[in-house]
Amino acid sequence: MYYSVYGDACGLTAMSFGGSPSTRWKRPGAVRAIEDSSVYLVTPDRPGYGGSTRQPGRTVADVVTDARALFGIRH
C-alpha cells in the first residue's frame, strides 16, 4: 500500500481516505493548511490509483483493514 504523511509527527493522528479516483497526493494549499495545524495526516492511495494495484472484488468494508495497517505504522 502506498501512502503519504503530512503535518506534525507529534500531532493528533488523522486518516484521509479520498473519494474515487484519488491518490495520496494533496494540493500545495492543503499541505500548507495541514502543516499549520496540529494534525498528523496519513493518506493512502485508493486501489488502482497512484502507486496501488487494482483489487477486484474489494468491498467498501475493506478500508477497515487498510486503516488498521496504517494506524499500526503510526503507533
N, C-alpha and C positions, 0 to 999 in steps of 0.2 A: 504494500500500500504506500503510495506517495502522499506526503503531507507537508505542510509548511507550518511554522510557528511565527507568531508576531507578538510584539509587546514586551512587557516587563516579566522576566523569568521568575520574579518573586511575587507577581501579581496573582489575582484570582483567576483560576483556570476556566476558560470557556471554550466550547467547541462550536464550529460553524459548519453545517452540512448544507451547502448551497443547493439551489434547485438544479434541474437538469435542462440543458447542459451546463456544467460548471466544473471549474478546476480549483485548485488550492490557491491560485494566484489572486491577490487583491489589488485593486487600483491604488495608485500612489496616495490619493487623498484619504482613502480608507485606512491605509497603512499608517499614515501620519496620525489619524484620529485614534487608532488602536495604541500606537506608541505613546501618545499623550495621556492615555488612560492608565488605570492600574490593572489592566487585564492582560492575561497571557492567553492568546487565541491560538487554538490548534484547529487546522482546517485541512481535510483530506480532499484528494481528487475524487470525483464521482466515478463509478465504474464505467470504463470505456472512454474516459476523457483524461486529458493531461497525460500523465505517465502510467495511469492504471489500465489494467486489462478489462475487457468486457466480461461480464459474468452472467451468461444466460441462465435463466431460471431464478435469478435473485429476487427476493421479495423486499418490500418496504421494511419489514421487521429485521432484516439482516443488518441494518445500520446499527443495531444494538451491539452486535459482535464487534463492529468497527470501532464504536465509541469505547467499548471496554479495552480494546487493544491500544487505542490512542491514549486513553487515560492512564493505562499502565506505563506508557512511555514517560509520562509526566511525573508519576509518583512511583 
